[in-house]
Amino acid sequence: MRAELAALLEGLVGAPSLELGEAEQAVRDGVRVVGARLLAAGLAARGPGHAGPRVACPCGGAAGFEGYRPKGVQRLVGWVEVRRAYYRCPACGRGACPLDAALGLERDGHSPGARRLAAEFGARLPFAPAAALLAKAAGVRLSASTVRTAAEPAPARLYVEADGVRILGADGEGKEAKVGVVVPVRRTPRGAARGATSYVASFEPAEAFGRRLALEAHRRGLEGAAAVAVLGDGAAWIWNLAAEHCPGATCIVDWYHASERVWDLAKALHGEGTAEAATWAEEQLGRLAAGQAAALAAEWRELPCAAARPRSATSR
């Protein structure tokens, strides 16, 4: 760092033809580079936040140490990489880095100082001009949508939905497209107000699609949301993504697929097309709509279904 400072001073002294504005810019850029190095060294000296082989999890379980994960953080002096100890709870799937809380880091990758400055600019200007002025004045480069996220209040609830849709190509071969939906709901003096719906879609595998959907959820306020709900059709890949990117979220099977499974169970118990199956299914769906999901699940586990496919009434 001393060498970099010396080189900066030498460059300024050795270029007397620089205008004052150019010299100011050169000094600011140099100070930011040196400041980033100094900050990185200070963070490294604090350590990665390793707290032993296990730490307590909010669910009541114990999260185990699984290694170290780097994170790029944009600070007022530029991007700095932070090395953090990562823990994951086998009981609830929640993952966390204790150092993040100590440093005030959130999932968006911006330091508290950068986030606070973005909020101040975004509160006074339209988001796109605020982002441009922030880059020019402070060297902090953010997108207009990121400035919007920093300036707007966190949603009271955030709904995230994911699903797979099979699309046929011109050759007749099918390919699954994964689609995600994000909807924030905010409190207003007149009650809850649903925000604009945003979408993401791709032909990527679940892991890559999950990162894409998580970025959109963070852009819409995932980090600060008071409550998060993930809606899906019950597929394992959706719940796995929810556990990884939305730990602590309430996972909900959508009504269409839940009722579809109830009807499958009715057919397996009473036979397809029978009056008994219809009566039983309607009763179960009524109880499900009334919020008795836990009680129903316990009862269903005790039902005498020996096969997954529907059975005839005479074979019960």
JOCORRA-V404122 format. One record per residue. N is the residue number from 1. RES is the residue in one letter. NEAR is the number of other C-alpha atoms within 12 Angstrom. D_FIRST is the distance of its C-alpha to the first C-alpha in Angstrom with 1 decimal. Layout:
((N | RES | NEAR | D_FIRST) (N | RES | NEAR | D_FIRST))
This chain:
((1 | M | 19 | 0.0) (2 | R | 13 | 3.8) (3 | A | 11 | 5.3) (4 | E | 21 | 5.0) (5 | L | 23 | 6.2) (6 | A | 17 | 8.5) (7 | A | 18 | 9.8) (8 | L | 26 | 10.5) (9 | L | 19 | 12.4) (10 | E | 16 | 14.1) (11 | G | 18 | 15.2) (12 | L | 23 | 16.8) (13 | V | 15 | 18.4) (14 | G | 13 | 19.6) (15 | A | 15 | 21.2) (16 | P | 13 | 23.6) (17 | S | 12 | 25.9) (18 | L | 16 | 23.8) (19 | E | 12 | 25.8) (20 | L | 13 | 24.6) (21 | G | 11 | 24.5) (22 | E | 15 | 22.4) (23 | A | 21 | 19.9) (24 | E | 15 | 19.7) (25 | Q | 20 | 19.1) (26 | A | 24 | 16.4) (27 | V | 26 | 14.6) (28 | R | 24 | 15.3) (29 | D | 25 | 14.1) (30 | G | 28 | 10.8) (31 | V | 27 | 10.4) (32 | R | 29 | 11.7) (33 | V | 25 | 9.3) (34 | V | 26 | 6.2) (35 | G | 25 | 8.9) (36 | A | 26 | 10.1) (37 | R | 25 | 7.2) (38 | L | 21 | 7.5) (39 | L | 26 | 11.2) (40 | A | 29 | 11.5) (41 | A | 18 | 10.2) (42 | G | 16 | 12.7) (43 | L | 23 | 15.4) (44 | A | 19 | 15.2) (45 | A | 13 | 15.7) (46 | R | 17 | 18.7) (47 | G | 21 | 20.3) (48 | P | 30 | 22.3) (49 | G | 29 | 25.3) (50 | H | 26 | 27.6) (51 | A | 21 | 30.8) (52 | G | 18 | 33.0) (53 | P | 18 | 35.4) (54 | R | 23 | 37.0) (55 | V | 28 | 36.6) (56 | A | 23 | 39.3) (57 | C | 25 | 40.0) (58 | P | 18 | 41.5) (59 | C | 18 | 44.6) (60 | G | 13 | 45.4) (61 | G | 18 | 44.4) (62 | A | 23 | 41.5) (63 | A | 29 | 38.5) (64 | G | 26 | 37.3) (65 | F | 27 | 33.9) (66 | E | 22 | 33.5) (67 | G | 22 | 29.9) (68 | Y | 21 | 26.5) (69 | R | 23 | 25.8) (70 | P | 19 | 22.6) (71 | K | 26 | 22.5) (72 | G | 22 | 20.6) (73 | V | 33 | 20.3) (74 | Q | 32 | 19.9) (75 | R | 36 | 18.3) (76 | L | 32 | 18.0) (77 | V | 29 | 14.4) (78 | G | 33 | 15.6) (79 | W | 27 | 16.5) (80 | V | 29 | 15.2) (81 | E | 25 | 17.0) (82 | V | 35 | 18.6) (83 | R | 28 | 20.6) (84 | R | 32 | 23.9) (85 | A | 30 | 27.0) (86 | Y | 30 | 30.0) (87 | Y | 33 | 33.6) (88 | R | 31 | 36.8) (89 | C | 29 | 40.3) (90 | P | 22 | 43.1) (91 | A | 19 | 45.7) (92 | C | 25 | 44.5) (93 | G | 27 | 41.8) (94 | R | 31 | 39.2) (95 | G | 34 | 35.5) (96 | A | 39 | 32.7) (97 | C | 37 | 29.2) (98 | P | 31 | 29.2) (99 | L | 28 | 25.5) (100 | D | 33 | 26.2) (101 | A | 16 | 28.5) (102 | A | 18 | 26.2) (103 | L | 24 | 23.4) (104 | G | 21 | 26.0) (105 | L | 27 | 25.5) (106 | E | 28 | 28.5) (107 | R | 31 | 29.6) (108 | D | 33 | 28.7) (109 | G | 30 | 25.0) (110 | H | 37 | 23.9) (111 | S | 32 | 22.4) (112 | P | 24 | 24.7) (113 | G | 23 | 23.0) (114 | A | 35 | 23.3) (115 | R | 34 | 26.8) (116 | R | 25 | 27.8) (117 | L | 33 | 26.7) (118 | A | 44 | 28.6) (119 | A | 30 | 31.6) (120 | E | 24 | 31.7) (121 | F | 33 | 31.5) (122 | G | 31 | 34.0) (123 | A | 22 | 36.4) (124 | R | 20 | 36.7) (125 | L | 20 | 36.8) (126 | P | 22 | 38.2) (127 | F | 27 | 35.8) (128 | A | 23 | 35.1) (129 | P | 24 | 34.5) (130 | A | 32 | 32.4) (131 | A | 36 | 30.1) (132 | A | 23 | 29.9) (133 | L | 26 | 29.1) (134 | L | 32 | 26.5) (135 | A | 24 | 24.6) (136 | K | 16 | 25.0) (137 | A | 19 | 24.3) (138 | A | 25 | 21.6) (139 | G | 27 | 20.3) (140 | V | 33 | 21.8) (141 | R | 30 | 24.0) (142 | L | 38 | 27.1) (143 | S | 22 | 30.6) (144 | A | 26 | 33.5) (145 | S | 28 | 34.9) (146 | T | 35 | 31.7) (147 | V | 40 | 31.9) (148 | R | 33 | 35.6) (149 | T | 37 | 34.9) (150 | A | 39 | 32.6) (151 | A | 29 | 35.0) (152 | E | 29 | 38.3) (153 | P | 26 | 39.5) (154 | A | 28 | 39.4) (155 | P | 33 | 42.7) (156 | A | 27 | 45.3) (157 | R | 31 | 46.0) (158 | L | 40 | 44.6) (159 | Y | 42 | 46.8) (160 | V | 46 | 45.5) (161 | E | 42 | 48.1) (162 | A | 42 | 47.8) (163 | D | 35 | 50.6) (164 | G | 28 | 51.4) (165 | V | 17 | 53.8) (166 | R | 16 | 55.5) (167 | I | 17 | 55.8) (168 | L | 12 | 58.3) (169 | G | 11 | 57.3) (170 | A | 8 | 59.7) (171 | D | 8 | 60.4) (172 | G | 9 | 61.6) (173 | E | 10 | 58.8) (174 | G | 13 | 57.0) (175 | K | 18 | 53.3) (176 | E | 20 | 51.8) (177 | A | 22 | 49.6) (178 | K | 30 | 47.6) (179 | V | 29 | 47.7) (180 | G | 36 | 45.8) (181 | V | 31 | 46.7) (182 | V | 36 | 44.7) (183 | V | 34 | 46.5) (184 | P | 38 | 45.1) (185 | V | 29 | 47.6) (186 | R | 27 | 46.7) (187 | R | 19 | 48.7) (188 | T | 14 | 50.2) (189 | P | 7 | 52.8) (190 | R | 8 | 55.4) (191 | G | 10 | 54.4) (192 | A | 15 | 52.3) (193 | A | 17 | 51.2) (194 | R | 20 | 50.4) (195 | G | 23 | 47.5) (196 | A | 16 | 47.4) (197 | T | 19 | 47.6) (198 | S | 24 | 44.9) (199 | Y | 25 | 45.2) (200 | V | 29 | 43.4) (201 | A | 27 | 45.1) (202 | S | 26 | 44.4) (203 | F | 23 | 46.0) (204 | E | 19 | 43.1) (205 | P | 20 | 43.6) (206 | A | 30 | 43.4) (207 | E | 21 | 39.8) (208 | A | 19 | 38.4) (209 | F | 29 | 40.7) (210 | G | 35 | 39.7) (211 | R | 24 | 36.1) (212 | R | 28 | 37.4) (213 | L | 38 | 39.7) (214 | A | 36 | 37.1) (215 | L | 30 | 34.8) (216 | E | 34 | 37.9) (217 | A | 43 | 38.8) (218 | H | 36 | 35.3) (219 | R | 35 | 35.5) (220 | R | 41 | 38.9) (221 | G | 40 | 37.8) (222 | L | 40 | 38.0) (223 | E | 33 | 35.2) (224 | G | 26 | 37.0) (225 | A | 30 | 40.6) (226 | A | 22 | 42.9) (227 | A | 25 | 44.9) (228 | V | 35 | 44.4) (229 | A | 34 | 47.3) (230 | V | 39 | 47.3) (231 | L | 32 | 50.5) (232 | G | 32 | 51.6) (233 | D | 25 | 54.7) (234 | G | 26 | 54.1) (235 | A | 22 | 52.4) (236 | A | 17 | 50.1) (237 | W | 22 | 47.2) (238 | I | 33 | 47.1) (239 | W | 33 | 47.1) (240 | N | 24 | 44.4) (241 | L | 34 | 42.1) (242 | A | 41 | 43.0) (243 | A | 29 | 42.0) (244 | E | 27 | 38.6) (245 | H | 34 | 37.6) (246 | C | 40 | 39.8) (247 | P | 30 | 40.1) (248 | G | 28 | 42.7) (249 | A | 30 | 44.5) (250 | T | 23 | 48.3) (251 | C | 28 | 49.5) (252 | I | 25 | 52.8) (253 | V | 27 | 55.2) (254 | D | 23 | 56.6) (255 | W | 19 | 60.2) (256 | Y | 17 | 61.5) (257 | H | 19 | 60.2) (258 | A | 25 | 61.1) (259 | S | 26 | 64.7) (260 | E | 20 | 64.9) (261 | R | 25 | 64.2) (262 | V | 31 | 66.7) (263 | W | 30 | 69.3) (264 | D | 26 | 68.5) (265 | L | 34 | 69.1) (266 | A | 37 | 72.4) (267 | K | 31 | 73.6) (268 | A | 33 | 72.8) (269 | L | 35 | 74.8) (270 | H | 29 | 77.7) (271 | G | 29 | 77.9) (272 | E | 25 | 76.9) (273 | G | 21 | 79.0) (274 | T | 21 | 80.8) (275 | A | 16 | 81.5) (276 | E | 22 | 80.1) (277 | A | 26 | 76.7) (278 | A | 24 | 76.5) (279 | T | 20 | 77.6) (280 | W | 26 | 75.1) (281 | A | 32 | 72.2) (282 | E | 20 | 72.9) (283 | E | 20 | 73.2) (284 | Q | 29 | 69.9) (285 | L | 27 | 68.1) (286 | G | 18 | 69.6) (287 | R | 19 | 68.2) (288 | L | 22 | 64.8) (289 | A | 18 | 64.7) (290 | A | 13 | 65.6) (291 | G | 13 | 62.5) (292 | Q | 16 | 64.0) (293 | A | 22 | 61.6) (294 | A | 14 | 60.9) (295 | A | 15 | 64.6) (296 | L | 22 | 65.5) (297 | A | 19 | 63.0) (298 | A | 11 | 64.5) (299 | E | 13 | 68.0) (300 | W | 21 | 67.1) (301 | R | 13 | 65.8) (302 | E | 12 | 69.3) (303 | L | 17 | 71.2) (304 | P | 17 | 73.4) (305 | C | 21 | 71.6) (306 | A | 15 | 71.9) (307 | A | 17 | 70.7) (308 | A | 15 | 68.1) (309 | R | 18 | 70.6) (310 | P | 26 | 73.3) (311 | R | 24 | 76.6) (312 | S | 19 | 80.1) (313 | A | 18 | 82.0) (314 | T | 12 | 84.4) (315 | S | 16 | 81.8) (316 | R | 19 | 80.3))
